[in-house]
Amino acid sequence: MKDLIEYMARAIVDYPDEVVVTEETEEDRIVYHLKVADSDMGKVIGKQGRIANAMRTLLKVAAIRRGTWAVLEIG
Amino acid sequence: MKDLITHMARAIVDYPDKVVVTEEIEEDHIVYHLKVADSDMGKVIGKQGRIANAMRTLLKVAAIRKGTRAILEIGEGVSPRRVPPQAGPQPEPEFEFEPEREPEPEREPEPEPGPEPEPEFEFEREPEPQSDL
């Protein structure tokens, strides 16, 4: 799932090399932290969080398929 | 961008090997066709198209970054989102298609309200089976 987030983020930012995703496994869920270049923050969040929510929607489905829960934090 | 769609779809389906994305480059936009196993169709579309729209949102941004526009179609059908880029004269349809109308079923005349006929025998209603929903 880390792949998925990296892939989605790299596709939409200006500085794909600066995309870093770290994961933190908690009891029943995984928290992903997405870091991008400062100037790309707006891109991965989007107007009214639209892009962030699109990524979260896909991440949620991917997580359910693997029988877990995933949370995406940006920044 | 094909990769992006493939990646997103593979992450959410049951049969990743059956994910096929084809692209069709048109004048000012690219149309991507996403095909998945029949049983995965619901997964890539999602409730009220939520998953499909999430993929479209990301695809749109990726396309803008590359200075183009992209359309995602899922399955065989032509999605209503597709912009019909019809340049030039349209081919004449070979024949006119007129939708056949089903004849209206004749209505039985309402029975005259009168004394209820006595039921010949009584029966007990079985309780409706409880639905799981």
Backbone of each chain as ProteinMPNN parsed JSONL, in Angstrom:
{"seq_chain_A": "MKDLIEYMARAIVDYPDEVVVTEETEEDRIVYHLKVADSDMGKVIGKQGRIANAMRTLLKVAAIRRGTWAVLEIG", "coords_chain_A": {"N_chain_A": [[0.824, -1.209, 0.0], [2.064, 1.119, 0.574], [3.488, 1.527, -1.712], [1.392, 2.161, -3.434], [0.54, 4.657, -2.504], [2.867, 6.134, -2.89], [3.07, 5.967, -5.62], [0.741, 7.256, -6.525], [1.148, 9.806, -5.473], [3.569, 10.56, -6.684], [2.785, 10.79, -9.273], [1.456, 13.162, -9.424], [2.89, 15.323, -8.439], [5.347, 18.029, -8.658], [7.912, 17.5, -7.963], [8.872, 14.571, -7.953], [10.924, 13.091, -6.822], [11.082, 13.921, -4.285], [9.129, 12.781, -2.872], [8.148, 11.095, -0.073], [7.193, 8.292, 1.701], [6.232, 7.109, 4.773], [5.613, 4.412, 7.001], [3.644, 3.397, 9.77], [2.929, 1.047, 11.924], [0.107, 0.426, 13.742], [-1.879, -0.871, 16.412], [-4.376, -1.944, 15.173], [-4.347, -0.822, 12.742], [-2.764, 0.932, 9.998], [-0.702, 3.681, 9.775], [0.007, 6.01, 7.385], [2.477, 8.275, 6.438], [2.741, 10.924, 4.384], [5.138, 12.7, 2.706], [6.0, 15.547, 0.913], [7.583, 17.855, -1.41], [7.625, 21.238, -0.242], [6.432, 23.036, -2.001], [4.78, 21.413, -3.329], [2.767, 20.694, -1.702], [0.2, 21.779, -1.895], [-0.669, 20.534, -4.187], [-0.909, 17.779, -3.551], [-2.881, 17.899, -1.709], [-4.998, 19.44, -2.69], [-7.855, 21.286, -3.978], [-10.086, 22.043, -1.496], [-9.324, 19.687, -0.299], [-9.629, 17.667, -2.108], [-7.929, 16.024, -3.678], [-6.413, 14.753, -1.748], [-8.454, 13.371, -0.487], [-9.287, 11.695, -2.524], [-7.083, 10.045, -2.755], [-7.172, 8.892, -0.248], [-9.57, 7.502, -0.382], [-8.986, 5.485, -2.256], [-6.913, 4.249, -0.935], [-8.215, 3.3, 1.288], [-9.853, 1.283, 0.249], [-7.924, -0.447, -0.728], [-6.755, -1.174, 1.651], [-8.842, -2.453, 3.004], [-9.121, -4.668, 1.402], [-6.907, -6.039, 2.18], [-7.565, -6.69, 4.657], [-7.184, -4.815, 6.68], [-6.787, -1.576, 8.197], [-6.282, 1.692, 7.062], [-4.65, 4.803, 7.388], [-4.164, 7.989, 6.074], [-1.821, 10.419, 6.371], [-0.904, 13.71, 5.697], [1.948, 15.652, 5.138]], "CA_chain_A": [[0.0, 0.0, 0.0], [3.005, 2.224, 0.534], [3.695, 1.692, -3.158], [0.237, 2.82, -4.043], [0.572, 6.076, -2.143], [4.004, 6.745, -3.583], [2.749, 6.042, -7.041], [-0.262, 8.296, -6.741], [1.736, 11.11, -5.181], [4.595, 10.89, -7.691], [2.136, 11.124, -10.544], [0.82, 14.475, -9.433], [3.731, 16.41, -7.925], [6.396, 18.538, -9.543], [9.194, 16.928, -7.54], [8.601, 13.183, -7.547], [12.01, 12.535, -6.018], [10.97, 14.326, -2.887], [8.006, 12.087, -2.239], [8.58, 10.077, 0.898], [6.077, 7.728, 2.462], [6.674, 6.244, 5.869], [4.448, 3.763, 7.597], [3.718, 3.206, 11.198], [1.877, 0.069, 12.182], [-0.455, 0.494, 15.078], [-2.587, -2.087, 16.775], [-5.273, -2.518, 14.172], [-4.324, 0.0, 11.541], [-1.453, 1.42, 9.563], [-0.731, 5.112, 9.501], [1.001, 6.389, 6.383], [2.796, 9.697, 6.407], [3.203, 11.312, 3.054], [5.846, 13.99, 2.692], [6.351, 16.01, -0.436], [8.209, 19.183, -1.397], [6.7, 22.258, 0.257], [5.671, 23.647, -3.086], [3.836, 20.41, -3.841], [1.735, 20.399, -0.699], [-1.112, 22.112, -2.452], [-1.029, 19.545, -5.217], [-1.374, 16.513, -2.993], [-4.088, 18.115, -0.912], [-6.031, 19.807, -3.654], [-8.896, 22.22, -3.576], [-10.958, 21.434, -0.495], [-8.848, 18.347, 0.053], [-10.172, 16.705, -3.052], [-6.925, 15.032, -4.082], [-6.12, 13.961, -0.557], [-9.563, 12.451, -0.247], [-9.277, 10.662, -3.563], [-6.045, 9.081, -2.373], [-7.658, 8.165, 0.936], [-10.609, 6.562, -0.826], [-8.345, 4.314, -2.858], [-6.134, 3.584, 0.107], [-9.148, 2.596, 2.16], [-10.268, 0.049, -0.416], [-6.764, -1.33, -0.767], [-6.554, -1.674, 3.013], [-9.914, -3.41, 3.3], [-8.788, -5.901, 0.686], [-5.883, -6.74, 2.945], [-8.086, -6.943, 5.999], [-6.67, -3.898, 7.697], [-7.268, -0.22, 8.147], [-5.156, 2.561, 6.769], [-4.893, 6.233, 7.553], [-3.151, 8.744, 5.341], [-1.564, 11.769, 6.885], [-0.091, 14.455, 4.734], [2.754, 16.722, 5.712]], "C_chain_A": [[0.858, 1.26, 0.0], [3.304, 2.572, -0.935], [2.608, 2.529, -3.792], [0.278, 4.319, -3.758], [1.711, 6.787, -2.875], [3.686, 6.973, -5.058], [1.787, 7.183, -7.338], [0.373, 9.664, -6.552], [2.74, 11.508, -6.272], [3.961, 11.318, -9.006], [1.649, 12.566, -10.588], [1.704, 15.618, -8.958], [4.74, 16.882, -8.975], [7.749, 17.914, -9.206], [9.005, 15.494, -7.028], [9.692, 12.6, -6.655], [11.879, 12.894, -4.539], [9.79, 13.67, -2.167], [8.542, 11.01, -1.311], [7.351, 9.599, 1.651], [6.655, 6.848, 3.556], [5.436, 5.596, 6.47], [4.708, 3.43, 9.039], [2.58, 2.232, 11.507], [1.4, 0.216, 13.611], [-1.24, -0.783, 15.299], [-3.406, -2.7, 15.616], [-5.274, -1.71, 12.881], [-2.902, 0.441, 11.211], [-1.613, 2.906, 9.26], [0.38, 5.416, 8.505], [1.215, 7.889, 6.447], [3.369, 10.007, 5.034], [3.89, 12.665, 3.146], [6.246, 14.321, 1.27], [7.049, 17.362, -0.3], [7.163, 20.208, -0.95], [5.815, 22.815, -0.846], [4.65, 22.669, -3.675], [2.711, 20.108, -2.865], [0.336, 20.661, -1.243], [-1.588, 21.071, -3.449], [-1.563, 18.257, -4.612], [-2.61, 16.673, -2.108], [-5.247, 18.472, -1.848], [-7.066, 20.757, -3.078], [-9.884, 21.49, -2.663], [-10.585, 19.984, -0.176], [-9.256, 17.256, -0.908], [-9.167, 15.609, -3.437], [-6.593, 14.128, -2.903], [-7.231, 12.945, -0.322], [-9.64, 11.359, -1.3], [-8.244, 9.595, -3.212], [-6.515, 8.253, -1.183], [-8.71, 7.131, 0.56], [-9.968, 5.293, -1.381], [-7.552, 3.523, -1.815], [-7.042, 2.749, 1.0], [-9.547, 1.248, 1.554], [-9.115, -0.951, -0.431], [-6.537, -1.958, 0.607], [-7.6, -2.733, 3.359], [-9.617, -4.743, 2.626], [-7.762, -6.722, 1.451], [-6.298, -6.959, 4.39], [-7.525, -6.035, 7.068], [-7.295, -2.523, 7.49], [-6.083, 0.668, 7.848], [-5.57, 4.016, 6.898], [-3.786, 6.958, 6.799], [-3.027, 10.13, 5.937], [-0.605, 12.462, 5.943], [0.66, 15.558, 5.453], [3.485, 16.277, 6.963]], "O_chain_A": [[0.455, 2.313, -0.494], [3.362, 3.739, -1.325], [2.857, 3.457, -4.562], [0.076, 5.141, -4.652], [1.543, 7.885, -3.405], [3.991, 8.013, -5.64], [1.986, 7.966, -8.267], [0.169, 10.571, -7.359], [2.754, 12.653, -6.724], [4.532, 12.111, -9.755], [1.453, 13.127, -11.666], [1.308, 16.778, -9.063], [4.954, 16.247, -10.007], [8.625, 17.815, -10.065], [8.983, 15.25, -5.821], [9.426, 11.723, -5.833], [12.478, 12.262, -3.669], [9.502, 13.97, -1.009], [9.296, 10.129, -1.725], [6.57, 10.398, 2.168], [7.464, 5.957, 3.296], [4.347, 6.169, 6.446], [5.844, 3.213, 9.462], [1.406, 2.572, 11.361], [2.18, 0.14, 14.561], [-1.25, -1.671, 14.447], [-3.144, -3.814, 15.163], [-6.134, -1.912, 12.023], [-1.984, 0.338, 12.024], [-2.547, 3.319, 8.574], [1.549, 5.117, 8.752], [0.265, 8.67, 6.502], [4.357, 9.414, 4.6], [3.304, 13.647, 3.601], [6.761, 13.481, 0.532], [7.099, 17.94, 0.786], [5.974, 20.067, -1.239], [4.619, 23.037, -0.658], [3.764, 23.067, -4.431], [1.8, 19.343, -3.181], [-0.581, 19.859, -1.066], [-2.779, 20.774, -3.533], [-2.55, 17.702, -5.095], [-3.295, 15.698, -1.799], [-6.323, 17.877, -1.792], [-7.136, 20.991, -1.872], [-10.438, 20.452, -3.026], [-11.441, 19.171, 0.173], [-9.233, 16.071, -0.574], [-9.512, 14.429, -3.511], [-6.503, 12.907, -3.037], [-6.963, 11.789, 0.007], [-10.016, 10.226, -0.999], [-8.497, 8.399, -3.353], [-6.277, 7.046, -1.127], [-8.741, 6.029, 1.108], [-10.352, 4.178, -1.026], [-7.531, 2.292, -1.826], [-6.69, 1.643, 1.412], [-9.578, 0.223, 2.235], [-9.304, -2.142, -0.182], [-6.172, -3.129, 0.711], [-7.28, -3.774, 3.933], [-9.833, -5.808, 3.204], [-7.753, -7.951, 1.376], [-5.495, -7.36, 5.232], [-7.402, -6.429, 8.227], [-8.22, -2.356, 6.695], [-4.982, 0.414, 8.339], [-6.69, 4.399, 6.56], [-2.616, 6.584, 6.88], [-3.986, 10.9, 5.999], [0.366, 11.878, 5.462], [0.098, 16.296, 6.262], [4.21, 17.066, 7.568]]}, "seq_chain_B": "MKDLITHMARAIVDYPDKVVVTEEIEEDHIVYHLKVADSDMGKVIGKQGRIANAMRTLLKVAAIRKGTRAILEIGEGVSPRRVPPQAGPQPEPEFEFEPEREPEPEREPEPEPGPEPEPEFEFEREPEPQSDL", "coords_chain_B": {"N_chain_B": [[0.812, 7.696, -17.329], [-0.855, 5.646, -17.79], [0.333, 3.691, -16.302], [-0.236, 4.657, -13.773], [-3.009, 4.321, -13.553], [-3.141, 1.557, -13.865], [-1.743, 0.765, -11.622], [-3.327, 1.796, -9.523], [-5.717, 0.419, -9.939], [-4.883, -2.259, -9.693], [-4.3, -2.372, -7.037], [-6.693, -2.561, -5.757], [-8.336, -4.603, -6.677], [-9.513, -8.051, -6.856], [-8.418, -9.726, -8.683], [-5.619, -9.002, -9.822], [-4.111, -9.635, -12.057], [-5.806, -9.56, -14.137], [-6.217, -6.998, -14.798], [-6.368, -4.633, -17.257], [-5.183, -1.973, -19.063], [-5.839, 0.209, -21.628], [-4.819, 2.654, -23.997], [-5.946, 5.464, -25.836], [-5.146, 7.747, -28.016], [-6.334, 10.879, -28.616], [-7.141, 13.874, -30.421], [-6.984, 16.177, -28.525], [-6.992, 14.993, -26.126], [-6.567, 12.096, -23.988], [-7.885, 8.902, -23.979], [-8.48, 6.517, -21.604], [-8.96, 3.096, -21.244], [-10.185, 1.001, -18.901], [-10.034, -2.288, -18.014], [-11.281, -4.923, -16.095], [-11.575, -7.993, -14.177], [-14.821, -9.457, -14.392], [-16.028, -9.827, -11.894], [-14.758, -7.96, -10.437], [-15.62, -5.536, -11.196], [-17.435, -4.037, -9.677], [-15.792, -3.274, -7.603], [-13.891, -1.488, -8.726], [-15.511, 0.521, -9.467], [-17.193, 1.238, -7.339], [-19.296, 2.293, -4.568], [-21.802, 4.371, -5.634], [-20.07, 5.231, -7.582], [-17.791, 6.062, -6.37], [-15.127, 5.133, -6.125], [-14.299, 5.026, -8.762], [-14.475, 7.734, -9.365], [-12.574, 8.756, -7.649], [-10.277, 7.733, -8.786], [-10.421, 9.037, -11.209], [-10.136, 11.683, -10.421], [-7.463, 11.769, -9.543], [-6.218, 11.026, -11.86], [-6.876, 13.126, -13.494], [-5.416, 15.259, -12.403], [-2.83, 14.306, -12.789], [-2.781, 14.314, -15.536], [-3.086, 17.021, -16.171], [-0.71, 17.993, -15.184], [0.95, 17.009, -17.121], [0.22, 18.502, -19.2], [-2.039, 17.757, -20.664], [-5.256, 16.227, -21.301], [-7.216, 13.795, -19.69], [-9.292, 10.939, -19.917], [-11.136, 8.567, -18.17], [-12.369, 5.469, -18.829], [-14.43, 2.845, -17.835], [-14.717, -0.599, -18.154], [-16.679, -1.989, -20.858], [-18.519, -0.233, -21.862], [-19.391, 3.071, -23.065], [-18.589, 5.824, -21.29], [-20.681, 8.341, -19.882], [-19.23, 10.529, -19.389], [-17.485, 10.924, -21.335], [-16.224, 13.102, -23.679], [-17.702, 13.878, -26.638], [-15.718, 14.111, -29.258], [-16.433, 15.219, -31.975], [-15.367, 15.865, -34.945], [-15.783, 17.136, -38.17], [-18.001, 15.828, -40.756], [-20.76, 13.949, -39.641], [-21.206, 10.446, -39.848], [-23.875, 9.219, -41.794], [-26.63, 7.71, -40.263], [-27.362, 4.264, -40.751], [-29.912, 3.249, -40.72], [-32.982, 4.511, -39.601], [-33.662, 4.624, -36.251], [-36.288, 3.628, -34.48], [-37.727, 3.702, -31.433], [-39.466, 0.927, -30.291], [-42.709, 0.87, -29.12], [-44.083, -0.42, -26.247], [-47.213, -1.908, -26.2], [-49.77, -0.493, -24.29], [-50.712, -2.182, -21.416], [-53.885, -3.647, -21.199], [-56.224, -2.446, -18.983], [-57.82, -4.056, -16.36], [-61.212, -3.665, -15.665], [-62.108, -1.906, -12.744], [-63.255, -3.784, -10.022], [-66.647, -3.718, -9.061], [-67.448, -2.056, -6.104], [-68.668, -4.024, -3.645], [-70.453, -6.248, -1.539], [-68.077, -7.99, 0.34], [-66.814, -11.012, -0.826], [-67.282, -14.022, 0.903], [-64.478, -15.522, 2.339], [-63.353, -18.652, 1.14], [-61.864, -20.493, 2.507], [-59.997, -20.204, 5.471], [-56.719, -19.04, 5.962], [-53.622, -19.204, 7.622], [-51.324, -16.629, 7.859], [-47.986, -16.9, 7.024], [-45.225, -15.8, 8.908], [-43.322, -13.144, 7.541], [-40.177, -13.808, 6.07], [-37.34, -12.705, 7.798], [-35.391, -10.119, 6.582], [-31.93, -9.86, 5.949], [-30.895, -7.392, 5.817]], "CA_chain_B": [[-0.504, 7.764, -16.68], [-1.37, 4.289, -17.883], [0.878, 3.037, -15.112], [-0.947, 5.116, -12.582], [-4.314, 3.648, -13.518], [-2.889, 0.136, -13.618], [-1.342, 0.637, -10.227], [-4.464, 2.03, -8.635], [-6.691, -0.667, -10.095], [-4.34, -3.511, -9.162], [-4.28, -2.337, -5.574], [-8.011, -2.726, -5.144], [-9.133, -5.709, -7.222], [-9.165, -9.402, -6.412], [-7.63, -10.373, -9.739], [-4.756, -7.965, -10.414], [-3.587, -10.047, -13.363], [-6.782, -9.305, -15.199], [-6.34, -5.557, -15.04], [-5.779, -4.226, -18.529], [-5.465, -0.573, -19.386], [-5.415, 0.565, -22.982], [-4.991, 4.089, -24.185], [-6.356, 5.864, -27.164], [-4.781, 9.159, -28.043], [-7.135, 11.653, -29.541], [-6.567, 15.186, -30.698], [-6.582, 16.993, -27.383], [-7.072, 14.262, -24.868], [-6.275, 10.658, -24.041], [-8.939, 8.106, -23.347], [-7.978, 5.259, -21.049], [-9.983, 2.084, -21.003], [-9.772, 0.083, -17.843], [-10.808, -3.532, -17.967], [-10.946, -5.792, -14.961], [-12.435, -9.181, -14.126], [-16.225, -9.083, -14.172], [-16.368, -9.78, -10.47], [-14.089, -6.8, -9.848], [-16.199, -4.288, -11.715], [-17.992, -3.259, -8.566], [-14.697, -2.73, -6.787], [-13.251, -0.318, -9.329], [-16.49, 1.604, -9.605], [-17.497, 1.651, -5.97], [-20.634, 2.79, -4.266], [-22.055, 5.659, -6.295], [-18.94, 5.629, -8.427], [-16.812, 6.776, -5.549], [-13.751, 4.714, -6.439], [-14.04, 5.483, -10.135], [-14.243, 9.171, -9.337], [-11.283, 9.017, -6.999], [-9.244, 7.477, -9.793], [-10.503, 10.105, -12.216], [-9.578, 12.906, -9.827], [-6.003, 11.692, -9.572], [-5.798, 10.99, -13.264], [-7.022, 14.477, -14.032], [-4.275, 16.059, -11.96], [-1.636, 13.805, -13.47], [-2.863, 14.739, -16.934], [-2.833, 18.463, -16.219], [0.745, 18.156, -15.017], [1.596, 16.704, -18.388], [-0.317, 19.396, -20.226], [-3.054, 17.148, -21.517], [-6.469, 15.889, -20.572], [-7.383, 12.349, -19.744], [-10.623, 10.438, -19.581], [-11.066, 7.164, -17.779], [-13.58, 4.677, -19.047], [-14.331, 1.555, -17.156], [-15.527, -1.623, -18.802], [-16.856, -1.899, -22.301], [-19.433, 0.841, -22.262], [-18.881, 4.431, -23.204], [-19.104, 6.54, -20.141], [-21.289, 9.611, -20.267], [-18.27, 11.615, -19.205], [-16.644, 11.083, -22.502], [-16.578, 14.241, -24.517], [-17.695, 13.417, -28.026], [-14.963, 15.058, -30.073], [-16.817, 14.925, -33.338], [-14.963, 16.847, -35.941], [-16.145, 16.669, -39.512], [-19.388, 15.406, -40.885], [-21.07, 12.693, -38.982], [-21.737, 9.476, -40.811], [-25.335, 9.056, -41.774], [-27.026, 6.409, -39.733], [-27.834, 3.41, -41.832], [-31.373, 3.238, -40.7], [-33.553, 5.24, -38.487], [-34.044, 3.73, -35.169], [-37.449, 4.125, -33.768], [-37.986, 2.788, -30.327], [-40.799, 0.325, -30.343], [-43.45, 1.117, -27.894], [-44.882, -1.535, -25.742], [-48.612, -1.521, -26.076], [-50.205, -0.375, -22.901], [-51.542, -3.328, -21.032], [-55.275, -3.245, -20.937], [-56.532, -2.513, -17.559], [-59.1, -4.681, -16.032], [-62.069, -2.695, -14.966], [-62.143, -2.06, -11.293], [-64.49, -4.483, -9.607], [-67.606, -2.87, -8.35], [-67.42, -2.313, -4.664], [-69.889, -4.694, -3.204], [-70.159, -7.046, -0.331], [-66.896, -8.839, 0.208], [-67.172, -12.432, -0.816], [-66.762, -14.77, 2.048], [-63.36, -16.382, 1.953], [-63.78, -20.054, 1.194], [-61.22, -21.07, 3.693], [-59.055, -19.274, 6.098], [-55.37, -19.569, 6.103], [-52.782, -18.369, 8.477], [-50.178, -16.048, 7.161], [-46.679, -17.197, 7.605], [-44.468, -14.543, 9.1], [-42.359, -12.847, 6.469], [-38.794, -14.074, 6.518], [-36.601, -11.478, 8.116], [-34.266, -9.919, 5.676], [-30.693, -9.605, 6.701], [-30.478, -5.995, 5.726]], "C_chain_B": [[-1.202, 6.417, -16.732], [-0.929, 3.495, -16.65], [0.092, 3.391, -13.864], [-2.277, 4.391, -12.458], [-4.125, 2.17, -13.19], [-2.579, -0.091, -12.14], [-2.515, 0.779, -9.268], [-5.429, 0.856, -8.71], [-6.17, -1.962, -9.472], [-4.382, -3.549, -7.647], [-5.633, -2.69, -4.972], [-8.813, -3.907, -5.656], [-8.702, -7.05, -6.613], [-8.28, -10.108, -7.433], [-6.742, -9.358, -10.456], [-4.252, -8.343, -11.804], [-4.552, -9.741, -14.498], [-6.981, -7.82, -15.483], [-5.631, -5.211, -16.346], [-6.173, -2.774, -18.784], [-4.97, -0.315, -20.805], [-5.626, 2.061, -23.158], [-5.232, 4.402, -25.646], [-6.072, 7.368, -27.199], [-5.631, 9.873, -29.077], [-6.532, 13.048, -29.614], [-6.063, 15.923, -29.446], [-6.736, 16.27, -26.053], [-6.748, 12.786, -25.085], [-7.41, 9.935, -23.339], [-8.315, 6.805, -22.873], [-9.141, 4.324, -20.82], [-9.441, 1.124, -19.955], [-10.665, -1.137, -17.87], [-10.316, -4.384, -16.816], [-11.839, -7.025, -15.043], [-13.872, -8.734, -13.825], [-16.559, -8.913, -12.692], [-15.714, -8.587, -9.777], [-14.681, -5.471, -10.298], [-16.727, -3.393, -10.587], [-16.899, -2.593, -7.745], [-14.093, -1.481, -7.41], [-14.233, 0.833, -9.54], [-16.847, 2.141, -8.228], [-18.91, 2.161, -5.812], [-20.791, 4.189, -4.842], [-20.856, 6.178, -7.085], [-17.802, 6.284, -7.688], [-15.362, 6.417, -5.918], [-13.37, 5.209, -7.835], [-13.717, 6.973, -10.127], [-12.936, 9.54, -8.65], [-10.157, 8.8, -8.011], [-9.245, 8.585, -10.839], [-9.899, 11.402, -11.7], [-8.06, 12.889, -9.935], [-5.491, 11.705, -11.005], [-5.84, 12.39, -13.866], [-5.819, 15.34, -13.669], [-3.004, 15.623, -12.681], [-1.611, 14.285, -14.92], [-2.535, 16.228, -17.07], [-1.338, 18.73, -16.091], [1.488, 17.916, -16.314], [1.027, 17.52, -19.535], [-1.315, 18.744, -21.157], [-4.323, 16.912, -20.696], [-6.657, 14.39, -20.707], [-8.773, 11.967, -19.292], [-10.472, 8.97, -19.225], [-12.406, 6.497, -18.018], [-13.375, 3.314, -18.437], [-15.254, 0.565, -17.841], [-15.706, -1.331, -20.273], [-17.622, -0.657, -22.728], [-18.735, 2.178, -22.424], [-19.469, 5.229, -22.06], [-19.698, 7.869, -20.586], [-20.34, 10.774, -20.121], [-17.5, 11.9, -20.471], [-17.139, 12.224, -23.375], [-16.611, 13.735, -25.959], [-16.966, 14.401, -28.918], [-15.259, 14.829, -31.551], [-16.463, 16.064, -34.267], [-15.367, 16.281, -37.294], [-17.575, 16.164, -39.553], [-19.614, 14.062, -40.224], [-21.584, 11.709, -40.004], [-23.248, 9.34, -40.663], [-25.677, 7.719, -41.14], [-27.642, 5.549, -40.834], [-29.349, 3.297, -41.863], [-31.839, 4.004, -39.489], [-33.966, 4.247, -37.421], [-35.21, 4.344, -34.438], [-37.749, 3.18, -32.62], [-39.402, 2.227, -30.394], [-41.485, 0.547, -29.024], [-44.216, -0.122, -27.504], [-46.33, -1.083, -25.707], [-49.01, -1.491, -24.611], [-51.045, -1.587, -22.513], [-52.961, -2.872, -20.7], [-55.59, -3.437, -19.481], [-57.849, -3.222, -17.355], [-59.958, -3.653, -15.33], [-62.11, -3.0, -13.478], [-63.412, -2.831, -10.906], [-65.383, -3.55, -8.803], [-67.498, -3.132, -6.859], [-68.738, -2.94, -4.222], [-69.597, -5.431, -1.922], [-68.993, -7.969, -0.602], [-67.353, -10.293, 0.14], [-66.534, -13.128, 0.375], [-65.554, -15.585, 1.599], [-63.751, -17.841, 2.126], [-63.119, -20.797, 2.333], [-60.241, -20.05, 4.233], [-57.674, -19.899, 6.113], [-54.57, -18.624, 6.963], [-51.607, -17.869, 7.672], [-48.903, -16.477, 7.843], [-45.951, -15.881, 7.832], [-43.454, -14.371, 7.97], [-40.962, -13.212, 6.953], [-38.054, -12.758, 6.719], [-35.454, -11.312, 7.132], [-33.045, -9.535, 6.494], [-30.313, -8.143, 6.744], [-31.106, -5.167, 6.823]], "O_chain_B": [[-2.013, 6.077, -15.871], [-1.701, 2.746, -16.051], [-0.201, 2.542, -13.022], [-2.629, 3.904, -11.383], [-4.838, 1.602, -12.361], [-3.091, -1.015, -11.509], [-2.676, -0.004, -8.332], [-5.901, 0.359, -7.687], [-6.915, -2.678, -8.803], [-4.487, -4.616, -7.043], [-5.712, -3.076, -3.805], [-9.882, -4.193, -5.116], [-7.67, -7.153, -5.951], [-7.489, -10.984, -7.082], [-7.064, -8.908, -11.555], [-3.996, -7.47, -12.634], [-4.164, -9.672, -15.664], [-7.812, -7.439, -16.307], [-4.439, -5.472, -16.508], [-7.348, -2.41, -18.724], [-3.816, -0.593, -21.131], [-6.509, 2.653, -22.537], [-4.781, 3.698, -26.55], [-6.701, 8.147, -26.483], [-5.642, 9.515, -30.255], [-5.541, 13.352, -28.951], [-4.881, 16.246, -29.329], [-6.622, 16.875, -24.988], [-6.668, 12.306, -26.216], [-7.833, 10.314, -22.247], [-7.694, 6.081, -23.652], [-10.173, 4.709, -20.271], [-8.379, 0.523, -20.119], [-11.888, -1.038, -17.764], [-9.116, -4.543, -16.592], [-12.745, -7.093, -15.873], [-14.099, -7.764, -13.101], [-17.27, -7.989, -12.296], [-16.079, -8.245, -8.652], [-14.277, -4.409, -9.824], [-16.498, -2.184, -10.555], [-17.07, -1.477, -7.254], [-13.81, -0.513, -6.704], [-13.83, 1.974, -9.763], [-16.806, 3.347, -7.986], [-19.618, 2.421, -6.785], [-19.991, 5.081, -4.557], [-20.657, 7.384, -7.235], [-16.961, 6.964, -8.275], [-14.496, 7.287, -6.008], [-12.278, 5.733, -8.056], [-12.791, 7.417, -10.806], [-12.276, 10.51, -9.022], [-9.209, 9.583, -8.081], [-8.187, 9.016, -11.298], [-9.237, 12.13, -12.44], [-7.446, 13.866, -10.363], [-4.468, 12.316, -11.313], [-4.964, 12.784, -14.636], [-5.273, 16.055, -14.508], [-2.208, 16.451, -13.124], [-0.555, 14.619, -15.459], [-1.8, 16.635, -17.969], [-0.777, 19.573, -16.791], [2.519, 18.533, -16.579], [1.318, 17.256, -20.701], [-1.428, 19.135, -22.319], [-4.433, 17.347, -19.549], [-6.297, 13.796, -21.723], [-9.353, 12.59, -18.403], [-9.763, 8.225, -19.901], [-13.434, 6.908, -17.48], [-12.3, 2.719, -18.515], [-16.427, 0.852, -18.079], [-14.978, -0.53, -20.859], [-17.402, -0.108, -23.808], [-17.611, 2.367, -21.96], [-20.685, 5.299, -21.887], [-19.247, 8.451, -21.573], [-20.582, 11.862, -20.643], [-16.938, 12.98, -20.651], [-18.31, 12.291, -23.75], [-15.608, 13.208, -26.441], [-17.533, 15.425, -29.299], [-14.421, 14.304, -32.285], [-17.159, 17.075, -34.358], [-15.293, 15.073, -37.517], [-18.262, 16.084, -38.534], [-18.764, 13.172, -40.253], [-22.313, 12.082, -40.923], [-23.8, 9.346, -39.562], [-25.062, 6.702, -41.463], [-28.343, 6.041, -41.719], [-29.965, 3.257, -42.928], [-31.138, 4.108, -38.482], [-34.536, 3.19, -37.689], [-35.12, 5.429, -33.862], [-37.995, 1.992, -32.829], [-40.384, 2.957, -30.533], [-40.888, 0.42, -27.955], [-44.888, -0.765, -28.31], [-46.631, 0.012, -25.233], [-48.63, -2.351, -23.817], [-51.982, -1.958, -23.22], [-53.186, -1.867, -20.026], [-55.262, -4.447, -18.858], [-58.831, -3.015, -18.069], [-59.479, -2.874, -14.507], [-62.142, -4.147, -13.033], [-64.5, -2.552, -11.41], [-64.934, -2.733, -7.999], [-67.463, -4.279, -6.412], [-69.806, -2.369, -4.443], [-68.555, -5.216, -1.302], [-68.928, -8.638, -1.634], [-68.169, -10.742, 0.945], [-65.405, -12.841, 0.775], [-65.614, -16.267, 0.576], [-64.387, -18.223, 3.109], [-63.733, -21.612, 3.021], [-59.747, -19.171, 3.526], [-57.504, -21.11, 6.257], [-54.816, -17.419, 7.016], [-50.987, -18.608, 6.906], [-48.768, -16.423, 9.065], [-46.06, -14.957, 7.026], [-42.825, -15.327, 7.517], [-40.607, -12.957, 8.104], [-38.144, -11.835, 5.909], [-34.668, -12.228, 6.889], [-33.142, -8.963, 7.58], [-29.524, -7.708, 7.583], [-30.867, -3.963, 6.902]]}, "name": "protein", "num_of_chains": 2, "seq": "MKDLIEYMARAIVDYPDEVVVTEETEEDRIVYHLKVADSDMGKVIGKQGRIANAMRTLLKVAAIRRGTWAVLEIGMKDLITHMARAIVDYPDKVVVTEEIEEDHIVYHLKVADSDMGKVIGKQGRIANAMRTLLKVAAIRKGTRAILEIGEGVSPRRVPPQAGPQPEPEFEFEPEREPEPEREPEPEPGPEPEPEFEFEREPEPQSDL"}
